[in-house]
Amino acid sequence: MKFSEEGDVRYLHFGTEWIQGAMRIRKPDHIEFEYAQQMMAWLLFLETPERIVQLGLGTAALTKFCHRFLKRAKVEAVELNPAVVIAARAMFDLPWDDARLTVTEQGAWEFVNDRRNHGSIGALQIDIYHATARGPVLDSVSFYRACRACLTSQAGVVTVNLFGDHPSFVRNMRHLNEAFDRRVIALPEVHDGNRIVAGVRGSRARHSVRCAQRTHQVHRGRTRPARAQMGQGPSAKRGRAGHRRLHYLTSTRTALSITKLFRIRRIVGESP
């Protein structure tokens, strides 16, 4: 495990040149990378849930942000490698566990298949890579079905970090669509090649203009309503499988630093 710094930004490496995460030293609770900001896309669909979980800790950017700014939630991070947890606390300002924060040294597969976690998570953020992989360590249909089972039945969202230009992207999209009954959103690719995909569970987790008006910005380390609401594209149509489909949802220019994320390509389904 290695660290590097450039200007005011500190980076984490798992023994290669690949950057696994970053922190702006003067703003340790802010989310530095655009793809990590997009991992907060579930705020489009949910009020702050009671339980937020990250699979894969990295530099703890998501964990720190949620812990500091989403006060109503209990925040958990699941990380298999104890060295990553030590690095997050020593080099990236991850707080020690408290009444609202828990870091568990456990594998993601074991966590999502533990029935005690099923039906209890509002937002599940998945960013699980090892040193050399450009695709997720876990990406099977059964893994994504277990992730879906962890979500609350009425309203829950999974966000997954993928690489849009990697062969694993198509496979992951196929598996996510199967696990989530095609209620899957692929966000636009960011400049580093990352592409965030969201899977939605529950009749209360759906896109609407009202939901878009609640959209929060991550910019400057706080959440607040966007200055402009989202435009809605063509009306919903019923697809071959009987799902309602909203094919294009295009945002007006907003003050979001989770930027460009709301030019959502497609959201499928409104059924539970």
GIQUIUR-V627273 format. One record per residue. N is the residue number from 1. RES is the residue in one small letter. OMEGA is omega in whole degrees, 0 to 359 (none if undefined). Layout:
# GIQUIUR-V627273
N,RES,OMEGA ; N,RES,OMEGA
This chain:
# GIQUIUR-V627273
1,m,182 ; 2,k,178 ; 3,f,175 ; 4,s,178 ; 5,e,174 ; 6,e,185 ; 7,g,183 ; 8,d,185 ; 9,v,176 ; 10,r,185 ; 11,y,175 ; 12,l,176 ; 13,h,176 ; 14,f,176 ; 15,g,178 ; 16,t,177 ; 17,e,181 ; 18,w,178 ; 19,i,182 ; 20,q,179 ; 21,g,183 ; 22,a,176 ; 23,m,171 ; 24,r,192 ; 25,i,180 ; 26,r,180 ; 27,k,190 ; 28,p,181 ; 29,d,177 ; 30,h,180 ; 31,i,189 ; 32,e,187 ; 33,f,181 ; 34,e,182 ; 35,y,179 ; 36,a,174 ; 37,q,179 ; 38,q,177 ; 39,m,177 ; 40,m,182 ; 41,a,179 ; 42,w,177 ; 43,l,174 ; 44,l,192 ; 45,f,187 ; 46,l,158 ; 47,e,178 ; 48,t,182 ; 49,p,179 ; 50,e,186 ; 51,r,177 ; 52,i,183 ; 53,v,172 ; 54,q,171 ; 55,l,187 ; 56,g,188 ; 57,l,183 ; 58,g,178 ; 59,t,176 ; 60,a,182 ; 61,a,181 ; 62,l,181 ; 63,t,181 ; 64,k,181 ; 65,f,182 ; 66,c,181 ; 67,h,184 ; 68,r,192 ; 69,f,180 ; 70,l,193 ; 71,k,182 ; 72,r,187 ; 73,a,163 ; 74,k,188 ; 75,v,180 ; 76,e,173 ; 77,a,181 ; 78,v,184 ; 79,e,183 ; 80,l,188 ; 81,n,181 ; 82,p,179 ; 83,a,178 ; 84,v,178 ; 85,v,179 ; 86,i,180 ; 87,a,180 ; 88,a,181 ; 89,r,185 ; 90,a,189 ; 91,m,187 ; 92,f,169 ; 93,d,174 ; 94,l,179 ; 95,p,172 ; 96,w,181 ; 97,d,175 ; 98,d,184 ; 99,a,182 ; 100,r,184 ; 101,l,177 ; 102,t,173 ; 103,v,184 ; 104,t,175 ; 105,e,186 ; 106,q,175 ; 107,g,180 ; 108,a,181 ; 109,w,179 ; 110,e,182 ; 111,f,185 ; 112,v,178 ; 113,n,175 ; 114,d,185 ; 115,r,177 ; 116,r,178 ; 117,n,185 ; 118,h,177 ; 119,g,188 ; 120,s,188 ; 121,i,177 ; 122,g,180 ; 123,a,181 ; 124,l,184 ; 125,q,190 ; 126,i,179 ; 127,d,188 ; 128,i,179 ; 129,y,168 ; 130,h,193 ; 131,a,189 ; 132,t,186 ; 133,a,171 ; 134,r,172 ; 135,g,183 ; 136,p,177 ; 137,v,179 ; 138,l,181 ; 139,d,181 ; 140,s,175 ; 141,v,182 ; 142,s,177 ; 143,f,181 ; 144,y,175 ; 145,r,177 ; 146,a,175 ; 147,c,179 ; 148,r,180 ; 149,a,179 ; 150,c,182 ; 151,l,175 ; 152,t,189 ; 153,s,183 ; 154,q,183 ; 155,a,177 ; 156,g,182 ; 157,v,170 ; 158,v,169 ; 159,t,186 ; 160,v,176 ; 161,n,178 ; 162,l,172 ; 163,f,186 ; 164,g,184 ; 165,d,181 ; 166,h,180 ; 167,p,181 ; 168,s,184 ; 169,f,181 ; 170,v,179 ; 171,r,180 ; 172,n,178 ; 173,m,179 ; 174,r,182 ; 175,h,177 ; 176,l,179 ; 177,n,179 ; 178,e,183 ; 179,a,185 ; 180,f,177 ; 181,d,176 ; 182,r,174 ; 183,r,188 ; 184,v,180 ; 185,i,173 ; 186,a,180 ; 187,l,180 ; 188,p,179 ; 189,e,176 ; 190,v,191 ; 191,h,180 ; 192,d,179 ; 193,g,178 ; 194,n,176 ; 195,r,183 ; 196,i,180 ; 197,v,180 ; 198,a,172 ; 199,g,190 ; 200,v,174 ; 201,r,171 ; 202,g,183 ; 203,s,181 ; 204,r,178 ; 205,a,184 ; 206,r,178 ; 207,h,174 ; 208,s,176 ; 209,v,178 ; 210,r,179 ; 211,c,180 ; 212,a,179 ; 213,q,176 ; 214,r,183 ; 215,t,183 ; 216,h,176 ; 217,q,181 ; 218,v,185 ; 219,h,178 ; 220,r,169 ; 221,g,175 ; 222,r,177 ; 223,t,178 ; 224,r,183 ; 225,p,175 ; 226,a,183 ; 227,r,180 ; 228,a,182 ; 229,q,184 ; 230,m,172 ; 231,g,181 ; 232,q,182 ; 233,g,183 ; 234,p,182 ; 235,s,182 ; 236,a,177 ; 237,k,179 ; 238,r,182 ; 239,g,183 ; 240,r,182 ; 241,a,178 ; 242,g,179 ; 243,h,171 ; 244,r,184 ; 245,r,170 ; 246,l,191 ; 247,h,181 ; 248,y,177 ; 249,l,187 ; 250,t,183 ; 251,s,165 ; 252,t,182 ; 253,r,182 ; 254,t,178 ; 255,a,184 ; 256,l,169 ; 257,s,171 ; 258,i,182 ; 259,t,177 ; 260,k,182 ; 261,l,186 ; 262,f,167 ; 263,r,188 ; 264,i,183 ; 265,r,183 ; 266,r,168 ; 267,i,185 ; 268,v,168 ; 269,g,173 ; 270,e,183 ; 271,s,180 ; 272,p,none
